[in-house]
């Protein structure tokens, strides 16, 4: 059994690109911030585009990551420890 995780974390800056599903051509090339990412719905991400207040839904393949957020300090520390058997 696997646990699905969102491919792009909340708070990540993204740029909208053309995906496999038709979308509004006016949003292609615009930038925004991921505000909703859930392990229950990994094929849909909520993004607020710059100069907008509404949340738009995008598929992960429609978004290009521009700025990756650093991991929290406790996650970085956990990566340095040896894995348990």
GIUR-V767916 format. One record per pair of residues at least 4 apart in sequence whose ideal C-beta (glycine too) atoms are under 8 Angstrom apart, sorted by the first residue. I is the first residue (numbers start at 0). J is the second residue. Records with the same first field share a line. If there is no record, write none. Layout:
I->J + J
//
This chain:
2->38
3->38 + 41
4->38 + 41
5->9 + 36 + 37 + 38 + 41 + 44
6->41 + 59
7->11 + 13 + 33 + 36 + 44 + 59 + 62 + 64
8->33 + 36 + 68
9->33 + 34 + 35 + 36
10->32 + 33 + 34 + 68
11->32 + 33 + 64 + 66 + 67 + 68
12->30 + 31 + 32 + 64 + 65 + 66
13->30 + 31 + 32 + 33 + 46 + 62 + 63 + 64 + 65
14->28 + 29 + 30 + 62 + 63 + 65
15->22 + 26 + 27 + 28 + 29 + 30 + 31 + 46 + 48 + 57 + 61 + 62 + 63
16->27 + 28 + 61 + 62 + 63
17->22 + 27 + 61
18->22 + 57 + 58 + 60 + 61
19->58 + 60
20->58 + 61
22->26 + 27 + 57 + 61
23->27
26->48 + 55
29->48 + 49
30->48 + 49 + 65
31->46 + 47 + 48 + 49 + 51 + 55
32->46 + 47
33->44 + 45 + 46 + 62
34->45 + 46 + 47 + 54
35->44 + 45 + 54
36->44 + 45
37->41
41->59
42->58 + 59
43->56 + 57 + 58
44->56 + 57 + 58 + 59 + 62
45->54 + 55 + 56
46->54 + 55 + 56 + 57 + 62
47->51 + 52 + 53 + 54 + 55
48->55
51->55
57->61 + 62
58->62
69->75
70->74 + 75 + 78
71->75
72->76
73->77
74->78
75->79
76->80
//
